[in-house]
Amino acid sequence: MHKYVIRRLLLIIPTIFLLTILVFLVMRVLPGDVALMIMGGEGGVRISAYSMDSLRETLGLNRPLHMQYLTWLLDITKGNLGTSLLSGRSVTSEVITRFPITFQIALMAQFLGLVLGIPMGILSAVYRNSLLDYTLRFWSIFFLAAPTFWLGLLVILAGAFWFNWLPPMGYHALWQDPAGNLLQLMWPALILASHGLATIARMTRSTMLEVLREDYIRTARAKGLREQVVIIRHALKNALIPVVTLAGLSFATLMGGTVILEYIFGIPGMGSYIINAIQVHDYPIVQGGIVVFALLFMLTNLAIDLAYGWLDPRISYS
C-alpha cells in the first residue's frame, strides 16, 4: 500500500503543473485590466500612460508572461501563493484564515448528505414501488435538478416575503460563538447538501436493489436473521462501495460549490474571496484558490481509493 500511495502522490505533481499553466493562461485571457481598476480608470477617470506603466511595473505585470508564470510557480513550490494585487496581503495567509470556514460548510453539507441520503436510499430500496419510494424519488429528482444558488436565493426571498424572516447573515467564529456559528452556517450547508443527498440517495437505492437480489442475502434470510440485520450488516456494507466513491467526489465538489453560496450569505470563506477577486481581476488570489481546491480534490480521490480496502478486503493495492 505504501508504494501505491507514493505513486499516487507523485502523480499529483505533473497534474498540478498542467493545472497551473491552464489557470495562468485563462486569467490572462480574460478581459479587464487590474491596473486600470486600481487607478480608477474604469470609472471614466483619465489616467496618464506614465502612471499606468509605473503601476504595472510595480505589480510586475509588465514582465513577459513566461517570467510571470515561472516566478509564480517557484513561489508555489515554497508554499507562497503570491500577494494580492489590490490589498497587498499574502494570499497564503488569507487562505489559511478563510479555508477552515469553507471546509466547515462542506463538511456540514457532506454530513447532512450522508445522514439524510443513505437512509432515503435504503428506505426507497426496501419499500420499492411504494408510495414512500415514489415520494423519495420525486424529491431526489427535484434536488438534483434545482441549482444550489437558486435554492439559496429562494430561501432568502421566500423567508423575507412570506414569513418576514431572513437566515442569519455574516459569520461568527466557531470558537467564539459555537451556537451562532452553527446557526449561520446551517442554511448554506443544508442548501449545499441538497444535491449531494439526492445523488447519494439514488445511488444507495440502486446498489441496495442489486445487493438485495444476491444469493447470500437470500441465505441470510433463510437462516432466520432479522430483516434489520440482513439490511444493515449484510446488504448495506457491500452496497456502500459506489456510495463512498460518490460521497468522496461530491465532497470535493462541495468545496467548490460553496463559492456562490458564501457570496449570497455573506460568509468570508474561500468562495466569496475568489468571487471578489475575479470581479477585480486579482490574478494571484484566483490562481492560488484554484490550486488549493484542485489539490484538495486529488487528495480526496486518494482517500476514497484507500477506503475501498476497508469496505472490501478483496481489494488489493499491490
C-alpha positions in Angstrom: 0.0 0.0 0.0 2.9 2.4 0.8 4.2 2.2 -2.8 0.7 2.7 -4.1 0.3 5.9 -2.0 3.7 7.2 -3.0 2.9 6.7 -6.7 -0.4 8.5 -6.4 1.2 11.4 -4.6 3.9 11.7 -7.3 1.2 11.8 -10.0 -0.2 14.9 -8.3 2.9 16.9 -9.2 2.5 16.8 -13.0 -1.2 17.3 -12.7 -0.8 20.4 -10.6 1.9 21.6 -13.0 -0.5 21.4 -16.0 -3.3 23.0 -14.0 -1.1 26.0 -13.1 -0.4 26.6 -16.8 -4.1 26.4 -17.7 -5.2 28.7 -14.9 -2.4 31.2 -15.5 -3.3 31.5 -19.2 -7.0 31.7 -18.7 -6.6 34.5 -16.2 -4.5 36.5 -18.7 -7.0 35.9 -21.5 -10.0 37.3 -19.5 -10.9 40.9 -20.5 -10.1 43.6 -18.0 -7.0 45.3 -16.5 -6.4 45.2 -12.8 -4.0 48.2 -13.0 -6.8 50.2 -14.6 -9.2 49.2 -11.8 -6.7 50.2 -9.1 -6.2 53.6 -10.7 -10.0 54.1 -11.0 -9.8 54.4 -14.8 -12.8 52.1 -15.4 -15.0 54.8 -13.7 -14.3 57.2 -16.5 -11.3 58.9 -14.9 -8.4 59.6 -17.3 -5.1 58.1 -16.3 -1.8 59.0 -17.8 0.2 56.4 -19.6 3.2 57.0 -17.3 1.1 56.3 -14.2 -0.3 53.1 -15.7 3.2 51.9 -16.8 4.6 52.7 -13.3 1.8 50.7 -11.6 2.2 47.8 -14.0 5.9 47.7 -13.3 5.3 47.8 -9.5 2.8 44.9 -9.8 5.1 43.0 -12.1 2.5 43.0 -14.9 4.9 44.5 -17.5 7.2 41.4 -17.4 6.9 38.7 -20.1 4.2 36.1 -19.4 6.7 33.2 -19.1 8.7 35.1 -16.5 5.5 35.9 -14.5 4.5 32.3 -14.7 7.9 30.9 -13.6 8.0 33.3 -10.7 4.6 32.3 -9.5 5.4 28.6 -10.0 8.6 29.0 -8.0 6.7 30.7 -5.2 4.2 27.8 -5.1 7.0 25.3 -4.5 7.9 27.4 -1.5 4.4 27.4 -0.2 3.8 31.0 -1.2 0.7 31.6 -3.3 1.5 35.2 -4.1 0.4 38.6 -3.0 -3.0 40.3 -3.7 -2.5 43.0 -6.4 -5.1 45.2 -4.7 -4.7 44.8 -1.0 -1.1 43.7 -0.9 -1.9 40.9 1.6 -0.4 37.5 1.4 -2.8 35.0 -0.4 -1.4 32.2 1.7 -2.3 33.9 4.9 -5.8 34.7 3.6 -6.3 31.1 2.5 -5.2 29.8 5.9 -7.8 32.2 7.5 -10.7 31.5 5.1 -10.2 27.9 4.1 -11.4 26.4 7.5 -14.7 28.3 7.0 -15.3 26.8 3.6 -14.1 23.4 4.9 -16.6 23.5 7.7 -19.5 24.3 5.4 -18.5 21.5 3.1 -18.1 19.1 6.0 -21.5 20.0 7.4 -23.0 19.6 4.0 -21.4 16.2 3.5 -22.6 15.1 6.9 -26.1 16.1 6.2 -26.0 14.5 2.7 -24.8 11.1 4.2 -27.2 11.2 7.2 -30.2 12.0 5.0 -29.2 10.5 1.7 -28.3 6.9 2.8 -31.5 6.3 4.9 -33.5 7.7 2.0 -31.9 5.3 -0.4 -32.3 2.3 1.9 -36.0 3.0 2.5 -36.6 3.6 -1.2 -35.0 0.2 -2.0 -36.6 -1.8 0.8 -40.1 -0.3 0.0 -39.6 -0.4 -3.7 -42.5 0.9 -5.9 -44.4 2.0 -2.8 -45.8 5.5 -2.2 -42.8 6.2 0.1 -40.4 5.1 -2.7 -42.2 7.4 -5.3 -42.1 10.3 -2.8 -38.4 10.0 -2.0 -37.6 9.6 -5.7 -39.6 12.7 -6.6 -37.6 14.8 -4.1 -34.3 13.3 -5.2 -35.0 14.3 -8.8 -36.1 17.8 -7.7 -33.0 18.4 -5.7 -30.8 17.1 -8.5 -32.4 19.5 -10.9 -32.5 22.5 -8.7 -29.3 24.6 -8.7 -27.9 25.3 -5.2 -27.6 29.1 -5.9 -31.3 29.1 -6.9 -32.3 27.3 -3.7 -30.2 29.8 -1.7 -32.0 32.8 -3.2 -35.3 31.0 -2.8 -34.8 30.5 0.9 -33.9 34.2 1.4 -36.7 35.6 -0.8 -39.4 33.1 0.5 -38.4 33.8 4.1 -38.5 37.5 3.6 -41.8 37.8 1.7 -43.9 35.0 3.3 -42.5 34.7 6.8 -40.8 38.1 7.4 -37.7 36.1 8.3 -34.1 36.1 6.9 -31.5 33.5 7.6 -28.6 34.7 9.7 -26.1 36.5 7.5 -22.3 37.1 8.1 -20.1 34.9 10.2 -19.1 34.2 13.8 -16.1 32.1 14.6 -16.8 28.6 15.9 -14.5 29.0 19.0 -16.1 32.4 19.8 -19.8 31.7 19.4 -20.4 27.9 18.6 -24.2 28.3 18.6 -24.2 31.4 16.4 -21.7 29.8 14.1 -23.7 26.6 13.5 -26.9 28.6 13.1 -25.3 30.8 10.4 -23.7 28.0 8.5 -26.6 25.6 8.8 -28.6 27.1 6.0 -25.9 27.3 3.4 -24.7 23.8 4.4 -28.3 22.4 4.1 -28.8 24.0 0.7 -25.4 22.8 -0.4 -26.2 19.3 0.8 -29.4 19.1 -1.2 -27.8 18.0 -4.5 -25.4 15.6 -2.7 -28.1 13.9 -0.6 -30.2 13.4 -3.7 -27.3 11.8 -5.6 -26.4 9.6 -2.6 -30.0 8.5 -2.1 -30.3 7.4 -5.7 -27.0 5.6 -5.8 -27.8 3.9 -2.4 -31.2 2.8 -3.8 -29.6 1.4 -7.0 -26.8 -0.5 -5.3 -29.1 -1.8 -2.5 -31.5 -3.2 -5.1 -28.7 -5.1 -6.7 -27.3 -6.4 -3.5 -30.7 -7.5 -2.1 -31.0 -9.9 -5.1 -27.7 -11.7 -4.3 -27.7 -15.3 -3.1 -26.0 -14.5 0.2 -28.9 -12.2 1.1 -31.4 -15.0 0.5 -29.2 -17.3 2.6 -29.1 -14.8 5.4 -32.9 -14.6 5.4 -33.2 -18.3 5.2 -31.2 -18.6 8.4 -33.9 -16.7 10.2 -31.9 -13.4 10.7 -34.0 -10.4 11.4 -34.6 -8.1 8.4 -32.8 -5.2 10.0 -29.7 -7.4 10.5 -29.9 -8.5 6.9 -30.2 -4.9 5.6 -27.6 -3.3 7.8 -25.0 -5.9 8.4 -25.0 -7.9 5.1 -26.5 -5.7 2.4 -25.5 -2.2 3.3 -21.8 -2.6 3.7 -21.4 -4.2 0.2 -23.7 -1.6 -1.3 -21.6 1.3 0.2 -18.6 1.0 -2.1 -20.1 3.0 -5.0 -21.6 5.3 -2.5 -18.3 6.0 -0.9 -16.8 6.9 -4.3 -19.7 9.2 -5.0 -19.6 10.8 -1.5 -15.8 11.4 -1.7 -16.1 13.0 -5.1 -19.1 15.0 -4.0 -17.1 16.4 -1.0 -14.5 17.8 -3.3 -17.3 19.2 -5.4 -19.0 20.7 -2.3 -15.8 22.6 -1.6 -16.2 24.3 -5.0 -19.9 24.6 -4.6 -19.5 26.9 -1.6 -18.3 29.7 -3.9 -21.7 31.1 -4.8 -23.5 30.3 -1.5 -20.8 32.1 0.5 -21.2 35.1 -1.7 -25.1 35.0 -1.2 -25.0 34.6 2.6 -22.1 36.9 3.2 -19.7 34.3 4.6 -16.0 35.2 4.4 -14.8 31.9 3.1 -12.7 30.9 0.1 -15.7 31.1 -2.2 -16.5 34.8 -1.6 -12.8 35.5 -1.6 -12.4 34.1 -5.1 -15.6 35.7 -6.5 -14.5 39.1 -5.3 -11.0 38.5 -6.8 -12.5 37.5 -10.2 -14.5 40.7 -10.3 -11.4 42.9 -9.9 -9.0 40.6 -11.9 -6.8 39.9 -8.9 -4.8 37.1 -10.5 -2.8 35.7 -7.6 -6.0 35.2 -5.5 -7.8 33.3 -8.2 -4.8 31.3 -9.2 -3.9 30.3 -5.7 -7.5 29.5 -4.7 -8.0 27.2 -7.7 -4.7 25.4 -7.0 -5.8 24.8 -3.4 -9.2 23.4 -4.5 -7.5 21.2 -7.1 -5.0 19.8 -4.6 -7.8 19.0 -2.2 -9.8 17.3 -4.9 -6.9 15.0 -5.8 -6.1 14.1 -2.1 -9.8 13.3 -1.6 -9.7 10.9 -4.6 -6.7 9.2 -3.0 -8.5 8.9 0.4 -11.5 7.3 -1.4 -9.3 4.7 -3.1 -7.8 3.8 0.2 -11.2 3.5 1.8 -12.1 0.7 -0.7 -9.7 -1.7 1.1 -11.6 -1.3 4.4 -15.0 -1.8 2.8 -14.0 -4.8 0.7 -10.9 -6.8 1.9 -10.7 -8.5 -1.5 -9.3 -5.2 -3.0 -5.5 -5.2 -3.1 -3.2 -2.2 -3.7 -0.2 -4.3 -4.8 
